[in-house]
Amino acid sequence: MPNREVKIGLVQMSCSDDATANMAKALDAVADAAAQGAQIVCLPELFRSRYFCQAEDARLFDLAEPIPGPSCEALSAAAARHGVVLIGSLFERRAAGVFHNTAVIFDSGGALVGRYRKMHIPDDPLYYEKFYFTPGDLGFQSFATRFARVGVLVCWDQWFPEGARLTAMTGAEILFYPTAIGWHPHEKAEHGAAQHSAWETVQRSHAIANGLFVAAPNRVGFEPGPGAGLEFWGASFVADPSGRVLARAPHDREEVLVVSCDLDRIDDVRRNWPFFRDRRIDAYGDLTKRFGESRE
């Protein structure tokens, strides 16, 4: 059996208020990743603009666009030009008053092979996403591409094992998490290391529990906003099916991270850690409840 080694590229970038400049930077990074041999490239969450969810402002709905739309055209063309699978994260205008945080997946010939609408929507200080985004309604999916079967979840989805499990159960070999996460500057000194560690650890646990590769491209740099703004912590990384971090970008600068992933590792790890075999699917009905009750 031929070795199934795939190179993936994660684009860690800072974002400005200029959507045209952001798209140009992203496309340059895709070209860079492809030149380094990347076959699947993923951009960070909502890369076309600054992270606008720091405030609730109805004028910012003007940032949204339809899918397909202008950004899809640019991403499709880049995928075809470089022969790569390309994953982008967009602010989707589905209809008047209905908006989603949506990932789009283009195959290496430029065809749109799928989209994923973010399912878990946060509402935290400076992450006021419930104001902007309707929760996703496409479920958890994976998509057959030229180089691998990929699953895509988005940022806040990272914290929920259910999403990772259900995506893995559709056959995903690599699970991508386009991300925009950072520190509140006033919290960084006391809590910053623990917050970053928790973020990476929970995603590595998804790789282990599901026996697949996990890849998380994050934005980087300080973005002003109400109050002190946000410092996006970068640290984009790839973990293998045993949870090992294969590569990690720095906290403080842009980087195009290209990593080789041996997809044969999935079969090897799952033979030795047969978590799917041992799942008690007859006993998990209560997972559909908001919270359980003690039987004592």
Secondary structure, DSSP 4 states (H G I P E B T S, - for coil): ----EEEEEEEE----S-HHHHHHHHHHHHHHHHHTT-SEEEPPTTTTSS-GGGS--GGGGGG-B-SSSHHHHHHHHHHHHHT-EEEEEEEEEEETTEEEEEEEEE-TTS-EEEEEE-----EETTEEGGGT-PPP-S-S-EEE-SS-EEEE--GGGGG-HHHHHHHHTTT-SEEE--B--EE-HHHHHHHHHHHHHHHHHHHHHHHHHHTSEEEE-B-EEEE--STT-EEEE---EEE-TT--EEEE--SSS-EEEEEEEETHHHHHHHHHS-HHHH--TTS-GGGGSSS-----
